Amino acid sequence: MSSAPTDTTVRPSLHALTGVALVSLFLLPALAVGFQRLEWYETNLLFLARFLTDAIWSTGYDSWLAMDKAHQYLSANEGGLGVYQAVFFRDHTKFQYPPTSLVPFDLLRTLFDYETLVYLLNAVGWFCALGLGVVTTMLVLGCRRFRDLAQMRVETAMCLVLCLGYFPLTFSQWVGQVQTMLSLFAGISLLAARDGRDGLAGAFVGLCCAFKPQYVLVLVPVVMARRWRVIPPAAGVVAYFLVLSLLMVSPSDYLDYLQVLSSMSSTSEAYYANQSIGGAVLRYVGIGEDRQFLTVFPPATTLTSTVSFLTLLAFVTPLIVFGRRASLSMQLAFGFVVATIGSPIAWQHHYGVMLPALGLGVHHALDTRRHLTAWLLAGCFAVASQGTWLVYTQYHSVVKTIAQLPLFLAGVAVFVLLLRLGQPAPAESLAPERSG
């Protein structure tokens, strides 16, 4: 198992790496403001300041409003149209979550009114964001117990500040996104897998899948490597939510949800916050609005659906070919990154799951003396932590299209670097870490 990087060779490298990353965290937005590229309120520093002051009382409702509209429709028991036909297709509310996601929300909604529940869920999100910072710090430092963090106070403090300055994470919490919780679940699964707790890792992957089915891609390299201990807990968690959801919705709603997924893959979103190839194509050809979030999707096109399919295929193929040879923790890291960059719609906050993957990769790179890879991963963090302020460029459309994809490009680089890190040396066994 991995241990904390305390030897004289690794510790100075870690200090230099985190020090430079901290400088970039504050220097890049300062330069952007200095060159009048954007205002202070548009930088990651604002969301860091908010998180440390009043974000725990955030009134963001990005996820909660759509869930509440679905809850209200089901509670009214109108009959006729299914929940997705009514809420998504008829009312144009972008409720994009599966029926299983309504199970915990419906329970909480019966206990609290909507306004109180928003405060409660965002407060939980605040602790989840802080928890992900701690989990990522443990991954970076190789710690297996919380008490180990106290033995490396300086490194722990530096890593925590970096994590809380990661724009996709703090932005997710501020706008009221369930993604904040899912990012923590992803981080815990990586931590559990690293420490050999395959079942626990699988259970948290299952939790992620219950809210976002695309995370089933995380299990692709796991299945290819025949790590069967991970699958039953993941399947069990999903089955539990599935059974409970069928007490609320009909089986036909699941068929309607497939239509929702098909619709999103053929339309995508042109708004610059959509950090995916599908969104970039729409922006380049001029379909939709790149500076304004619209309540309706752009028109469905064959181009969008084709690009979405080819993008997913391009990332899943190396995941299958090379991912099965890696350790379980690396396999899960690959999967979470691919599930994000391969999606037709990947909002900024969806890249929160990339933070623990970065932490795992940096530690592994330093531990194996691949310092260049560690620095490249730190560079990816620096780009991703700034959000999407490069959207303000006025250059030629090709350059502008590329500049509007900082998170996606960082995600692709992280995926490639993690794949390289995950490949065993020729002398190593290619067998799974654990039998069974």
ABEGO torsion letter per residue (X at the ends): XBBBBABAAAAAAAAAAAAAAAAAAAAAAAAAAAAGABBAAABAAAAAAAAAAAAAABABAAAAAAAAAAAAAAAAGAEEBBAAAAAAAAAGBBBABBAAAAAAAAAAAAABBAAAAAAAAAAAAAAAAAAAAAAAAAAAAGBABAAAAAABAAAAAAAAAAAAABAAAAAAAAAGBAAAAAAAAAAAAAAAAAAGBAAAAAAAAAAAAAABAAAAAAAAAAAAAGBAAAAAAAAAAAAAAAAAAAAABBAAAAAAAAAAAAAAAAAEBABAABBBAAAAAAAAAGBEBAABBBABBBBBBAAAAAAAAAAAAAAAAAAAAAAAABBAAAAAAAAAAAAAAABABBBAAAAAAAAAAAAAAAAAAAAAGBAAAAAAAAAAAAAAAAEAAAAABABBAAAAAAAAAAAAAAAAAAAAAAAAAABBBAABBABBABBX
